[in-house]
Amino acid sequence: VQFVESGGGLVQPGGSLTLTCAASGFIFSSYAMGWFRQAPGEEREWVADISSNDGTTHYENSVKGRFTISRDNSKNIVYLQMNSLKPEDTAVYYCDAAGPRAGTYYFGSWGQGSQVTVSS
């Protein structure tokens, strides 16, 4: 199982970024997928998830209305569109299959992540 995240960077408050996660080593279309993030000195937290095939999504309260998760099962890719970014969104962002309970992960085979820094 492998995840490769990309698309992060430095952005000003109010800006936008789109993260991409390329997944391999498992049957991607059979798993719900999630995005997680870890800020410096903090524990990793769940951000959003999307079901395996019907597009059902869930978001952590602080990102609702600003972030959008989507997936392309033909390419084994999951995206995270982030708009109206705030300094508190600064973190390393990771993806994983979503776990059986809300807000959990499945594999724990973390990639290098993608650094998102929101600062003026």
C-alpha positions as CSV (number, residue, x, y, z in Angstrom):
1,V,0.0,0.0,0.0
2,Q,1.4,3.4,-1.0
3,F,0.1,6.9,-1.0
4,V,1.9,9.8,-2.7
5,E,0.6,13.3,-1.8
6,S,1.4,16.4,-3.8
7,G,0.1,19.9,-4.5
8,G,0.9,21.7,-1.2
9,G,2.8,24.9,-0.9
10,L,2.9,28.4,0.7
11,V,-0.3,30.4,0.2
12,Q,-1.7,33.6,1.6
13,P,-4.8,33.6,3.8
14,G,-7.9,33.4,1.6
15,G,-6.0,31.6,-1.1
16,S,-6.6,28.1,-2.6
17,L,-4.7,24.9,-3.2
18,T,-5.6,21.5,-4.6
19,L,-4.0,18.5,-3.1
20,T,-3.6,15.2,-5.0
21,C,-3.1,11.7,-3.6
22,A,-2.1,8.9,-5.8
23,A,-2.8,5.5,-4.3
24,S,-1.5,2.0,-5.1
25,G,-1.3,-1.5,-3.7
26,F,-4.9,-2.1,-3.0
27,I,-8.3,-2.1,-4.8
28,F,-8.8,1.7,-4.7
29,S,-12.4,1.6,-5.9
30,S,-13.5,-0.6,-3.0
31,Y,-12.4,1.7,-0.2
32,A,-13.7,5.0,1.1
33,M,-10.8,7.5,1.1
34,G,-9.9,10.2,3.6
35,W,-7.6,13.2,4.1
36,F,-5.9,13.8,7.3
37,R,-3.6,16.5,8.6
38,Q,-1.0,17.1,11.3
39,A,0.0,20.5,12.5
40,P,3.4,21.0,14.3
41,G,3.1,19.7,17.8
42,E,-0.4,18.3,17.3
43,E,-1.8,14.8,16.7
44,R,-2.9,13.8,13.2
45,E,-6.6,14.7,12.7
46,W,-9.2,13.7,10.2
47,V,-10.2,16.3,7.6
48,A,-12.6,14.7,5.2
49,D,-13.7,11.5,3.6
50,I,-15.5,10.2,0.5
51,S,-17.3,6.9,-0.1
52,S,-16.0,4.3,-2.5
53,N,-18.5,4.8,-5.2
54,D,-21.6,7.0,-4.6
55,G,-19.7,10.2,-3.8
56,T,-21.0,10.6,-0.2
57,T,-18.7,13.0,1.7
58,H,-18.1,14.1,5.2
59,Y,-16.1,17.0,6.6
60,E,-14.6,18.1,9.8
61,N,-16.5,21.1,11.0
62,S,-13.7,23.7,10.6
63,V,-13.3,22.9,6.9
64,K,-17.0,22.6,5.9
65,G,-17.9,24.9,3.1
66,R,-14.2,25.6,2.3
67,F,-12.8,22.2,1.4
68,T,-14.0,19.7,-1.2
69,I,-12.9,16.1,-1.4
70,S,-13.3,14.1,-4.7
71,R,-11.9,11.0,-6.3
72,D,-11.2,9.5,-9.7
73,N,-11.5,5.7,-9.5
74,S,-10.1,5.3,-13.0
75,K,-6.9,6.9,-11.9
76,N,-6.7,5.8,-8.3
77,I,-6.5,9.4,-7.2
78,V,-8.2,11.4,-4.5
79,Y,-8.2,15.2,-4.4
80,L,-8.7,17.9,-1.8
81,Q,-9.7,21.3,-3.1
82,M,-9.0,23.8,-0.4
83,N,-10.5,27.3,-0.6
84,S,-10.5,30.3,1.7
85,L,-7.5,28.9,3.5
86,K,-6.7,30.1,7.0
87,P,-3.4,30.1,9.0
88,E,-4.9,27.3,11.2
89,D,-5.0,25.1,8.1
90,T,-1.2,25.0,8.1
91,A,-0.2,21.3,8.4
92,V,1.2,18.4,6.6
93,Y,-1.7,16.7,4.8
94,Y,-1.9,12.9,4.3
95,C,-4.4,10.5,2.6
96,D,-5.3,7.0,3.5
97,A,-8.3,4.7,3.1
98,A,-11.0,5.7,5.6
99,G,-11.4,3.4,8.6
100,P,-14.6,1.6,9.7
101,R,-15.4,4.3,12.2
102,A,-16.0,7.9,11.4
103,G,-12.7,9.9,11.3
104,T,-10.4,6.9,11.4
105,Y,-7.9,5.6,8.9
106,Y,-7.6,2.1,7.5
107,F,-4.0,1.2,6.6
108,G,-1.8,3.7,8.5
109,S,0.8,3.4,5.7
110,W,1.6,7.1,5.6
111,G,3.3,8.7,2.7
112,Q,5.5,11.8,3.0
113,G,2.5,14.0,3.1
114,S,2.1,17.4,1.5
115,Q,3.0,20.6,3.4
116,V,0.5,23.3,3.3
117,T,1.5,26.7,4.9
118,V,-0.9,29.5,5.1
119,S,0.8,32.7,5.9
120,S,1.0,36.3,4.8
